[in-house]
Amino acid sequence: MSAHPFDRRRFIGQSFILGTGMLIPWDKASAGPCKDAEIFLEGFAATLRPYVLAYEGPRRTSATAFKGKALDTAGGRWESRIDQRREKDAMDFHLRFTLERGDATSAGVAAVFDFGDWNAEMYVMIPASVYNGNRNRTVDRPYAAGLDRTDLYRKDLPLTTGVLPQLSPHEGTPSELQVNVCNTTTPAVVIYNRRTKKAFIVLTEQGSVFGDHGFTITESQDRKTASLAICAPGVRHKKPLFVGFENSPDRGGHWPEGSSLTLRLKVYIFAAEDIPAVLDRFMTVRKAVTGPNHPRNLIPFSHVIALMTGLIDQRFYRGRYAFYCPENATWISYGWIGGLMDTYPMLVLGDQAHLDRVTQTFDFAIPRGQGASGYFYGATDQDGRNFGREGYDEFPEIVLTRKNGDLLFWLLKQFMILKAQGRADAIKPGWEHAVRRLADAFVATWEKDGQWGNFLNNATGAVAVYNTTGGAMVVGGLALASAYFQNPGYLQVASEAALLYYERDFEALGMTTGGCADILQNADSETASGLMTSLMALYEITSDDKWLEKSARLAHLLATWTVSFDYVLPADTELARLGARLTGAVWASTQNKHAAPGICTSSGDPLFRLYRSTGDARYAELLHDIIHAHAEGMRPDGTVTERLNYCDADGTRGYRGGKGSTGWNLLNGILMAIEIPGIYVRVDTATIYVFDHVEAKVGKRDGDKMDLVITNLTPFPADITVLVENAGRAKSPLGYTAFLSWPKVTVNAGETRTVPVTIS
């Protein structure tokens, strides 16, 4: 039951805010949806009305609601019509606007939802741009400069982000945010009322002939009412940048007489116990308006491996010391973007030459990079000197928590690979000792502070910057360490931390934060993926289904960071000329407003594990989208950067970035090709899912035997891994080295082959 029952009469007269804190009155006779739609919207204390907007430059000068089917403005006479269709707890609204007479030179239209039972605790999410309303403390700091030094070692530090679109955290002050579709992964707004446990999701299209649609959310100063305007075109007062804002280039459209436009919306209103339940539903419906995407099969996994391991080999530095460089520089930056992680695929290759190179890398980095507490520094240069790359350069002992979490997880995975290959004798006791020291450091900090914060002091082991979900990957690392070192204490701490992050950050706030050194404490995709991965690691180690269920819920959060539609780019951009399909690109953070090929830094294998264990195809589809988007970012020589972008926050919109490669995008491309089966087969149900860049279908079937008909339409030969299981096999955890034994099928370019498969 609502704390403030919706009274339609009370709400009449309170409407669309212009950004001044003043509400424009509207008449009870305003044009709007039919009675059935009114009843539907009252389920979230909402109304819907069409508007005509006028602009001078990016400044909105008027917002006029229809009081019937026609409306006269300075630009001429407008007509509107709302068509609607009900589907259980959803309703489609098509709002058609036509300029019947006149010539409007800088105008737009909007569908405006007014909410009469609002409060300052509403969860507001615009995918990849706004989480929990972005109601955080904000500070105006330069890019990658860290927090003000007075914020170091503050246990009471609130979540702090750079300046960004936000609903004000301070009641009694104006509160408005504006986001255009080019700054979202799905054209949608999600709202959850924590008090009434009711959710509202609205989906729309990318835009119109005038450009991208825009979202404006405005709260009254007492936070009792609010409005959401879906505008065509989207005209922002200010344009968000990587950090801060600049003057907006947005303008209203020119509407000659006879011009018309239809805003297509789909609204869901439903009961939800908590934010994870809301995001579960969002993952299901996020493509309901934009429709199915159309991924292209471009580059088989085997060709990705060949190209990208070759590029990693080109980064093997030989000087005073020899080691793999994760970046375009002669140093190792640990974890995060690939340091001591890019060695993993080189070990998977299985030959002695690459083992020798990995051995040289470990021998150089592990003893030199580890600090007194057991935590590693941010980076080590070619002469063995440690330095900081965390935004706190004057304090090289301060290191991003996430980087050490990555190291723990990925070094143990590499030890597991060597053992599975029968090369356990290559694992040096000194390496294992260092990894155990790292695990012990995490335990010591947890026992002292009950968290790992955003940054750590690797000299003392103290938390240097508090709070965030920055230790998400530590959970997975300790879970693996508990099995590798046979230490149940590691598992206990991993379980406690997993629950803290899940309940405090994801369940309560609907976001995860603190995964990157360059973004302060903004919400980001990397901790969402990291926590999903770690929860899956707990399931792999314990076989406890509660961790599987929690990992699935984090996958729903990751889906909000992943592009769900094929954004139409300006025709003169590189990606548009290439015909690129951007569904599956993964957004970085609410600060670094860009999409990239793949997850930083992961294959996304928990999504496959979720599909395998649950049979829920949403996880397979999300992973398939991510895999295929990565190929859209690759050049013919295999180089790839961290830009696969359509946002206008920096100068890379529609381009694949500069020359060369970004190390972590090389790495995640190889990881997807290694850790994800090209084709997954369930012989008991005769179902298959194809992740590789080929086509396949089921041929003849005979009990636990069946034929696969595989077609390779790419210009490259494909060596395709095939995992064949039945329901019994799929119920067991997969493990971390299973892919080493998956059989392969070779299908040449342009060839179709029929291949018999069975459970081995």
C-alpha positions in Angstrom: 0.0 0.0 0.0 1.4 3.4 -1.0 2.5 5.7 1.8 0.9 8.5 -0.2 -2.1 7.1 -2.1 -2.4 8.5 -5.6 -5.0 11.3 -5.8 -5.5 12.3 -9.3 -7.2 15.6 -8.2 -4.2 16.5 -6.1 -1.8 15.9 -8.9 -3.7 17.9 -11.5 -1.8 21.2 -12.1 1.6 19.7 -11.4 3.6 18.8 -14.5 6.6 19.1 -16.7 9.4 21.1 -15.2 11.6 23.4 -17.4 14.7 23.1 -15.3 13.9 26.2 -13.2 12.1 24.4 -10.4 8.8 25.9 -11.6 5.9 23.6 -12.7 3.8 24.5 -15.8 0.1 24.1 -15.0 -2.2 22.0 -17.2 -5.9 21.7 -17.6 -8.0 18.8 -16.4 -9.3 18.5 -20.0 -5.8 17.9 -21.4 -5.6 15.4 -24.2 -4.3 12.0 -23.0 -4.7 8.3 -23.2 -8.0 6.4 -23.0 -9.6 5.3 -19.7 -8.1 1.9 -19.8 -4.6 3.5 -20.2 -5.4 5.9 -17.4 -6.2 3.0 -15.1 -3.1 1.2 -16.1 -0.9 4.2 -15.4 -2.5 4.9 -12.1 -0.9 1.6 -11.0 2.3 3.7 -10.7 0.5 7.0 -9.8 1.3 8.3 -13.3 -0.3 10.2 -16.1 0.7 10.7 -19.7 0.3 13.7 -21.9 1.6 14.9 -25.3 3.6 18.2 -25.5 5.0 20.5 -28.1 8.3 22.1 -27.2 10.1 25.2 -28.5 13.8 26.1 -28.2 16.2 28.9 -28.6 19.5 27.1 -29.2 19.6 24.3 -26.6 17.4 26.3 -24.2 13.8 25.2 -24.0 11.6 28.3 -24.0 8.1 26.7 -23.8 6.5 23.4 -23.2 2.8 23.3 -24.1 0.4 20.5 -23.4 -2.4 19.5 -25.7 -5.8 20.3 -24.3 -7.5 18.3 -27.0 -6.5 16.9 -30.4 -5.3 20.3 -31.7 -2.8 22.9 -30.3 -1.9 26.3 -31.6 1.6 27.6 -31.0 3.8 30.3 -32.5 5.0 27.7 -35.0 1.5 26.8 -36.2 -1.3 24.3 -35.6 -0.4 20.9 -34.3 -2.5 17.8 -34.0 -1.8 14.7 -31.8 -3.2 11.3 -31.5 -2.4 8.5 -29.0 -3.0 4.9 -30.0 -2.6 2.3 -27.2 -2.7 -1.5 -26.8 -2.8 -3.4 -23.5 -0.8 -6.6 -22.8 -1.2 -7.9 -19.2 1.2 -5.6 -17.2 2.4 -3.7 -20.3 0.9 -1.1 -22.6 2.1 0.2 -26.0 1.6 3.9 -26.6 2.1 5.4 -30.1 1.9 9.2 -29.9 1.6 10.8 -33.4 2.3 14.5 -33.8 1.6 16.4 -37.0 2.2 20.1 -37.8 -1.0 20.7 -39.8 -0.4 24.4 -40.6 2.7 26.6 -40.2 6.4 26.2 -40.1 8.2 25.5 -36.8 11.9 26.3 -37.0 13.2 25.0 -33.7 10.7 22.7 -32.2 10.2 19.2 -30.7 7.5 17.0 -29.2 7.4 15.0 -26.0 5.5 12.3 -24.2 5.4 13.4 -20.6 4.8 11.1 -17.7 3.9 12.8 -14.4 4.4 10.9 -11.2 2.2 11.9 -8.2 3.6 9.5 -5.6 7.3 10.3 -5.8 10.0 10.4 -3.1 13.7 11.0 -2.8 14.3 7.2 -2.4 13.1 6.3 -5.9 15.6 4.1 -7.8 16.1 5.6 -11.2 18.1 3.9 -13.9 18.9 4.9 -17.4 21.1 2.1 -18.8 24.8 2.9 -18.7 24.2 6.5 -17.7 22.2 6.8 -14.5 22.1 4.4 -11.5 20.1 5.1 -8.4 19.5 8.6 -9.8 23.3 9.2 -9.7 22.4 10.8 -6.3 26.0 10.7 -5.1 28.4 13.3 -3.8 30.0 14.9 -6.8 33.4 16.6 -7.0 34.9 18.5 -9.9 38.2 16.7 -10.4 40.4 16.3 -13.5 40.4 13.0 -15.4 42.3 10.2 -13.5 43.4 12.5 -10.8 42.0 10.6 -7.8 40.1 12.1 -5.0 41.2 15.2 -3.0 43.9 14.0 -0.7 41.8 14.9 2.3 39.5 12.1 1.4 42.2 9.5 1.8 41.7 7.1 4.8 38.3 8.6 5.5 36.1 5.8 6.9 33.0 8.0 6.6 33.7 8.8 2.9 30.4 8.8 1.0 30.3 7.4 -2.6 31.9 10.2 -4.6 31.8 10.6 -8.4 32.9 13.2 -10.9 30.4 15.7 -12.2 27.7 14.0 -14.2 24.0 14.1 -15.0 22.2 13.5 -11.7 19.1 13.9 -9.6 20.2 16.1 -6.8 20.9 14.3 -3.5 19.9 17.5 -1.6 16.2 17.9 -1.0 14.8 21.4 -1.3 17.0 22.1 -4.3 16.2 22.0 -8.1 16.7 18.5 -9.4 16.8 17.6 -13.1 18.9 15.3 -15.4 19.0 15.0 -19.2 20.3 12.1 -21.2 20.1 11.4 -24.9 19.8 7.9 -26.3 23.4 8.1 -27.6 24.4 7.9 -23.9 22.4 4.8 -23.2 22.8 1.1 -24.0 19.0 0.7 -24.2 16.6 3.5 -25.0 14.8 3.1 -21.6 14.1 4.5 -18.2 13.6 2.2 -15.2 12.0 3.5 -12.0 11.4 1.6 -8.8 9.5 2.8 -5.8 11.1 1.2 -2.8 8.2 2.1 -0.5 5.3 0.7 -2.7 7.5 -2.1 -4.3 6.1 -1.1 -7.7 8.3 -0.7 -10.9 7.9 1.3 -14.0 9.9 0.6 -17.2 9.5 2.6 -20.4 11.2 1.6 -23.6 11.4 3.6 -26.8 13.3 3.8 -30.1 16.6 5.4 -30.9 15.2 8.5 -32.4 13.6 10.1 -35.5 14.6 12.1 -38.5 15.5 14.9 -36.1 18.1 12.8 -34.3 18.2 10.8 -31.1 15.4 10.9 -28.6 16.2 12.3 -25.2 15.1 11.7 -21.6 14.5 14.6 -19.1 13.7 13.7 -15.5 12.7 16.5 -13.2 11.8 16.3 -9.5 9.8 18.9 -7.5 11.8 20.5 -4.8 9.9 18.7 -2.1 10.5 15.4 -4.0 6.8 14.5 -3.8 6.2 14.7 -7.6 8.3 14.2 -10.7 8.1 14.2 -14.5 9.7 12.1 -17.2 9.7 13.6 -20.6 10.7 11.5 -23.7 11.6 14.1 -26.2 12.0 14.1 -30.0 14.6 15.3 -30.6 16.6 15.2 -27.4 17.8 18.7 -26.6 20.1 18.9 -23.6 20.8 22.1 -21.8 24.4 20.9 -21.4 26.3 18.1 -23.2 28.0 15.6 -20.8 31.7 14.9 -21.4 34.1 12.3 -20.1 34.4 14.7 -17.1 31.9 17.5 -16.7 29.9 19.3 -19.3 30.2 21.7 -22.2 27.8 23.8 -24.2 25.2 21.7 -25.9 25.1 21.3 -29.7 21.6 20.0 -29.5 18.8 22.0 -31.3 15.1 21.6 -32.0 14.0 20.4 -35.4 12.7 22.2 -38.4 9.1 21.1 -39.0 7.7 22.2 -42.4 4.0 22.2 -42.8 2.7 18.6 -42.9 5.6 17.1 -40.9 4.7 14.3 -38.7 6.4 12.1 -36.1 5.4 9.1 -34.0 6.8 8.4 -30.6 6.6 4.7 -29.9 6.7 3.7 -26.3 6.2 0.5 -24.3 5.4 0.8 -20.6 5.6 -1.9 -18.0 4.1 -1.5 -14.5 4.5 -4.4 -12.1 5.1 -5.4 -8.5 8.7 -6.2 -7.6 10.1 -7.3 -4.3 13.5 -5.5 -4.8 15.8 -3.9 -7.3 17.3 -7.3 -8.5 13.7 -8.4 -9.4 13.3 -5.2 -11.4 16.5 -5.7 -13.3 15.5 -9.3 -14.0 12.4 -8.1 -15.8 14.4 -5.4 -17.6 16.8 -8.0 -19.0 13.8 -9.9 -20.4 12.1 -6.9 -22.1 15.0 -4.6 -23.1 14.7 -5.4 -26.8 10.8 -5.3 -26.9 10.7 -2.0 -28.8 13.9 -1.9 -30.7 13.4 -5.5 -31.8 15.8 -8.3 -32.6 19.3 -7.4 -33.5 21.2 -8.9 -36.5 24.7 -9.9 -35.6 27.2 -10.7 -38.3 29.5 -13.7 -38.5 32.9 -12.1 -39.2 35.9 -13.8 -37.6 35.9 -17.4 -36.3 37.3 -17.9 -32.8 40.3 -19.8 -34.1 41.3 -16.9 -36.3 40.9 -14.5 -33.4 43.3 -16.6 -31.3 45.9 -16.8 -34.1 45.8 -13.0 -34.7 45.7 -11.8 -31.1 48.3 -14.2 -29.6 50.6 -13.0 -32.4 49.9 -9.4 -31.3 50.6 -10.2 -27.6 53.8 -11.9 -28.7 54.8 -8.6 -30.4 54.6 -7.0 -26.9 57.2 -9.4 -25.4 59.8 -6.9 -24.2 63.5 -7.9 -24.3 65.9 -5.6 -22.4 67.5 -5.9 -19.0 64.6 -8.1 -18.2 62.1 -9.9 -20.5 58.4 -9.9 -20.0 55.0 -9.5 -21.6 53.7 -5.9 -21.7 50.0 -5.5 -21.4 50.0 -2.0 -23.0 51.8 0.0 -25.6 54.6 0.7 -23.1 57.6 -1.1 -21.6 56.1 -1.8 -18.2 53.6 -4.1 -16.5 50.5 -2.5 -15.0 49.1 -5.3 -12.8 45.6 -6.7 -13.3 42.7 -4.6 -14.6 43.9 -4.1 -18.2 46.0 -7.2 -18.5 49.2 -7.2 -16.5 50.0 -10.9 -15.5 46.7 -11.7 -17.2 47.8 -11.6 -20.8 50.1 -14.5 -19.9 47.0 -16.8 -19.5 46.2 -17.4 -23.2 49.9 -17.9 -23.9 50.0 -20.7 -21.4 46.8 -22.2 -23.0 48.7 -22.5 -26.3 50.6 -25.3 -24.5 54.0 -25.1 -26.1 57.4 -24.7 -24.4 58.4 -21.5 -26.1 55.4 -19.6 -24.6 55.8 -21.3 -21.2 59.4 -19.9 -21.2 58.2 -16.4 -21.9 55.5 -16.6 -19.2 58.1 -17.9 -16.8 60.4 -15.0 -17.6 57.4 -12.6 -17.0 56.5 -14.1 -13.7 60.1 -14.3 -12.5 60.5 -10.6 -13.3 57.2 -9.2 -12.0 56.1 -11.3 -9.0 59.1 -10.7 -6.7 59.5 -7.1 -7.7 55.9 -6.0 -7.8 54.8 -7.2 -4.4 54.8 -4.8 -1.5 55.5 -5.3 2.2 51.9 -6.1 3.1 51.5 -8.7 0.3 49.6 -6.4 -2.1 51.2 -5.5 -5.4 52.1 -2.0 -6.7 50.2 -0.5 -9.5 53.0 -1.0 -12.0 56.6 -2.0 -12.5 58.8 -0.5 -15.3 61.4 -2.3 -17.5 64.2 -1.7 -14.9 62.2 -3.2 -12.1 61.1 0.1 -10.4 57.6 0.2 -9.0 55.4 3.2 -9.6 51.8 4.3 -9.2 49.3 4.6 -12.1 46.3 5.1 -9.9 45.7 8.8 -9.8 47.8 9.1 -6.7 51.2 9.3 -8.3 52.9 10.9 -5.3 51.8 7.9 -3.2 53.0 4.8 -5.2 52.0 2.6 -2.3 48.3 3.4 -3.0 46.9 0.8 -5.4 43.5 0.1 -6.9 41.9 -2.8 -4.9 40.5 -4.3 -8.1 44.0 -4.8 -9.6 45.1 -7.0 -6.7 41.9 -8.9 -6.9 42.4 -9.6 -10.6 46.0 -10.8 -9.8 44.8 -13.3 -7.2 42.1 -14.7 -9.5 44.1 -14.9 -12.7 47.4 -16.2 -11.3 45.5 -19.1 -9.7 43.7 -19.8 -12.9 47.1 -20.0 -14.6 48.4 -22.4 -12.0 45.3 -24.5 -12.6 46.0 -24.5 -16.4 49.5 -25.7 -15.9 48.4 -28.5 -13.6 45.7 -29.6 -16.1 48.3 -29.6 -18.9 50.5 -31.9 -16.8 53.1 -29.1 -16.4 52.7 -28.6 -12.6 56.5 -28.7 -12.2 56.6 -25.4 -14.0 54.9 -23.7 -11.1 57.7 -22.3 -8.9 57.3 -22.3 -5.1 58.1 -18.6 -5.0 55.1 -17.8 -7.2 52.8 -19.8 -5.0 54.3 -18.2 -1.9 53.6 -14.7 -3.4 50.0 -15.6 -4.3 49.4 -17.0 -0.8 50.8 -13.8 0.7 48.4 -11.9 -1.4 45.5 -13.9 -0.2 46.6 -13.6 3.4 46.8 -9.8 2.9 43.2 -9.7 1.8 42.2 -11.7 4.8 44.1 -9.5 7.2 42.5 -6.3 5.8 39.1 -7.9 5.9 39.5 -8.9 9.6 40.7 -5.4 10.5 38.4 -3.2 8.4 35.5 -5.4 7.2 36.1 -4.3 3.7 38.7 -3.8 1.0 37.7 -0.3 -0.1 38.4 1.3 -3.4 42.2 1.6 -2.9 44.7 -0.1 -0.6 48.0 0.9 0.9 50.4 -1.9 -0.1 53.0 -1.0 2.5 50.6 -1.2 5.5 47.7 -3.2 4.2 45.3 -0.4 5.2 42.3 0.7 3.2 43.4 4.0 1.6 40.1 4.9 0.0 37.0 3.4 1.6 33.8 1.9 0.3 32.7 0.8 -3.3 32.5 -2.7 -4.8 36.2 -2.4 -5.8 37.1 -5.8 -4.2 34.5 -7.8 -6.3 37.2 -9.9 -7.9 38.9 -10.6 -4.6 35.9 -12.8 -3.7 36.6 -15.0 -6.7 40.3 -15.0 -6.0 39.8 -16.1 -2.4 37.3 -18.8 -3.5 39.9 -20.3 -5.9 42.6 -19.9 -3.3 40.5 -21.8 -0.8 40.6 -24.8 -3.1 44.1 -24.4 -4.4 45.7 -24.0 -1.0 43.1 -26.1 0.9 42.4 -23.2 3.2 38.7 -22.9 4.3 39.4 -19.6 6.0 39.8 -18.0 2.5 36.3 -19.4 1.6 34.8 -18.0 4.7 36.0 -14.5 4.0 35.0 -14.7 0.3 31.5 -15.7 1.4 31.2 -12.8 3.8 32.5 -10.3 1.3 30.2 -11.6 -1.4 27.2 -11.1 0.8 28.3 -7.6 1.7 28.7 -6.5 -1.9 25.5 -8.2 -3.0 23.4 -6.7 -0.2 25.0 -3.3 0.4 25.7 -2.3 -3.2 23.7 -4.4 -5.7 20.5 -5.1 -3.7 20.3 -1.8 -1.9 21.7 0.6 -4.5 21.1 -1.2 -7.8 24.7 -0.7 -8.9 28.3 -1.6 -8.3 31.2 0.8 -8.2 34.9 1.3 -7.8 36.4 -0.9 -10.5 38.5 1.6 -12.3 41.3 4.0 -11.2 40.3 6.8 -13.5 36.7 7.3 -12.6 36.6 8.0 -8.9 33.7 5.9 -7.5 31.2 6.0 -10.4 29.0 3.1 -11.2 30.7 0.8 -13.7 30.3 -2.4 -15.7 33.5 -3.9 -14.6 32.5 -4.5 -11.0 29.2 -5.8 -12.2 31.0 -8.4 -14.3 33.5 -8.9 -11.5 30.9 -9.7 -8.9 29.0 -11.9 -11.3 32.3 -13.8 -11.9 33.1 -14.1 -8.3 29.7 -15.3 -7.3 30.0 -17.9 -10.0 33.4 -18.9 -8.6 31.8 -19.5 -5.2 29.2 -21.8 -7.0 32.0 -23.6 -8.8 33.9 -24.2 -5.5 30.9 -25.0 -3.2 28.2 -26.3 -5.6 25.8 -24.1 -3.5 22.9 -22.9 -5.7 22.5 -19.7 -3.8 25.7 -18.4 -5.4 24.5 -19.4 -8.9 21.2 -17.5 -8.3 23.1 -14.4 -7.1 25.5 -14.6 -10.1 22.5 -14.7 -12.4 21.1 -11.5 -10.8 24.4 -9.7 -11.4 24.2 -10.8 -15.0 20.9 -8.8 -15.2 22.9 -5.7 -14.0 25.6 -6.4 -16.6 22.8 -6.5 -19.2 22.1 -2.8 -18.4 25.7 -2.0 -19.4 25.5 -3.9 -22.7 24.1 -2.4 -25.9 20.8 -4.1 -26.8 20.1 -2.6 -30.2 21.9 -1.8 -33.5 22.4 1.9 -33.1 22.2 3.8 -36.4 25.3 6.0 -36.7 25.8 9.0 -38.9 26.5 7.8 -42.4 29.9 9.5 -42.7 31.5 7.7 -39.7 33.9 4.7 -40.1 31.6 2.2 -38.3 28.6 3.2 -40.4 30.6 2.8 -43.6 31.6 -0.7 -42.4 28.0 -1.6 -41.6 28.9 -2.3 -38.0 26.3 -3.8 -35.7 27.0 -2.4 -32.2 24.6 -4.6 -30.2 26.8 -6.3 -27.5 29.3 -3.5 -27.0 29.9 -3.0 -23.3 29.7 0.5 -21.7 32.5 1.4 -19.3 31.1 3.6 -16.6 28.9 6.5 -15.9 32.0 8.7 -16.2 33.8 7.2 -19.2 30.7 7.4 -21.5 31.8 5.1 -24.3 31.1 1.5 -25.5 33.9 -1.0 -26.0 34.5 -4.4 -27.5 34.0 -6.9 -24.7 34.2 -6.9 -20.9 37.1 -5.4 -19.1 38.7 -7.9 -18.6 36.9 -11.2 -19.0 35.5 -13.7 -21.5 32.1 -13.4 -19.9 32.2 -17.1 -19.2 29.9 -16.9 -16.2 27.1 -16.1 -18.7 27.8 -19.4 -20.5 27.9 -21.2 -17.2 24.5 -19.6 -16.3 23.0 -20.7 -19.5 24.4 -24.2 -19.1 23.1 -24.6 -15.6 19.7 -22.9 -15.9 18.8 -23.3 -19.6 17.8 -19.7 -19.6 18.7 -18.4 -23.1 18.9 -14.8 -22.0 22.4 -15.4 -20.7 23.5 -17.1 -23.9 22.0 -14.3 -26.0 23.8 -11.7 -24.0 27.1 -13.5 -24.3 26.5 -14.0 -28.1 25.9 -10.3 -28.5 29.1 -9.4 -26.6 31.2 -11.9 -28.6 29.9 -10.6 -32.0 30.3 -7.0 -31.1 33.9 -7.6 -30.3 34.5 -8.7 -33.8 33.0 -5.5 -35.1 35.8 -3.6 -33.4 38.6 -5.7 -35.0 40.6 -4.5 -37.9 41.8 -7.1 -40.5 45.2 -7.4 -38.8 43.6 -8.2 -35.5 44.2 -4.9 -33.8 41.4 -3.5 -31.7 41.0 -0.6 -29.3 38.6 0.2 -26.4 36.3 2.2 -28.6 33.2 0.8 -30.4 31.3 3.9 -29.7 28.3 5.9 -30.6 28.2 8.3 -27.6 29.0 12.0 -28.3 30.9 12.5 -25.0 34.3 12.3 -26.7 35.6 12.5 -30.3 35.4 8.8 -31.1 31.7 8.6 -32.0 31.4 6.1 -34.9 35.1 5.2 -34.9 37.2 2.2 -33.8 39.8 4.4 -32.0 43.3 5.2 -33.1 46.0 2.9 -34.5 47.4 -0.1 -32.7 45.6 -2.0 -30.0 44.4 -1.7 -26.4 45.8 -4.6 -24.5 42.7 -5.6 -22.6 40.7 -5.8 -25.8 43.2 -8.1 -27.3 43.0 -10.2 -24.1 39.3 -10.4 -23.8 39.0 -11.3 -27.5 41.3 -14.3 -26.9 39.5 -15.2 -23.7 36.2 -15.4 -25.4 37.6 -17.6 -28.1 39.3 -19.9 -25.6 36.8 -20.2 -22.7 33.5 -20.2 -24.6 32.6 -23.3 -26.7 32.1 -22.5 -30.4 29.0 -24.7 -30.3 27.2 -26.0 -27.2 25.1 -29.1 -27.7 22.5 -30.8 -25.5 21.9 -34.2 -27.0 19.0 -35.0 -24.7 17.0 -32.1 -26.0 18.6 -31.8 -29.5 19.2 -28.2 -28.8 22.3 -26.2 -29.8 23.6 -22.7 -29.2 26.3 -21.3 -31.5 28.7 -18.8 -30.1 31.4 -18.9 -32.8 31.1 -17.0 -36.1 29.5 -19.9 -37.9 26.0 -21.3 -38.5 24.9 -24.7 -37.3 21.7 -26.8 -37.2 20.7 -30.2 -35.9 20.8 -33.0 -38.5 20.0 -36.7 -37.9 19.5 -37.8 -34.3 19.8 -41.2 -32.7 19.6 -41.3 -28.9 22.7 -39.6 -27.5 24.1 -39.3 -31.0 23.3 -36.6 -33.5 24.6 -34.8 -36.5 25.6 -31.2 -36.6 25.4 -29.4 -40.0 27.9 -26.6 -39.7 28.4 -23.8 -42.3 31.3 -21.3 -42.3 30.5 -18.2 -44.3 33.5 -16.3 -43.2 36.6 -15.9 -45.4 38.7 -17.8 -42.8 39.0 -21.5 -41.9 37.4 -22.3 -38.5 38.6 -24.8 -35.9 35.4 -24.9 -33.8 35.3 -26.2 -30.2 32.2 -28.3 -29.5 30.9 -29.1 -26.0 28.4 -31.9 -25.9 26.4 -32.7 -22.8 23.1 -34.0 -21.4 21.1 -32.7 -18.5 23.1 -34.8 -16.0 26.4 -33.3 -17.1 25.0 -29.8 -17.2 24.0 -30.0 -13.5 27.6 -30.2 -12.3 29.9 -27.2 -12.1 32.0 -26.9 -15.3 35.4 -26.2 -13.7 38.0 -23.8 -15.0 40.1 -26.0 -17.3 37.4 -28.0 -19.1 37.9 -26.2 -22.4 41.3 -27.8 -22.7 39.7 -31.1 -23.6 36.8 -29.8 -25.8 37.0 -31.5 -29.3 37.5 -29.4 -32.4 35.9 -29.5 -35.8 37.5 -27.8 -38.8 35.2 -26.2 -41.3 37.0 -24.4 -44.2 35.9 -21.0 -45.5 32.6 -21.2 -47.4 32.2 -24.9 -46.5 29.3 -26.8 -45.0 30.1 -30.0 -43.1 28.0 -32.6 -41.4 29.7 -33.8 -38.2 28.5 -36.6 -35.8 28.6 -35.7 -32.1 28.1 -37.6 -28.9 29.0 -37.2 -25.3 32.6 -38.2 -24.7 
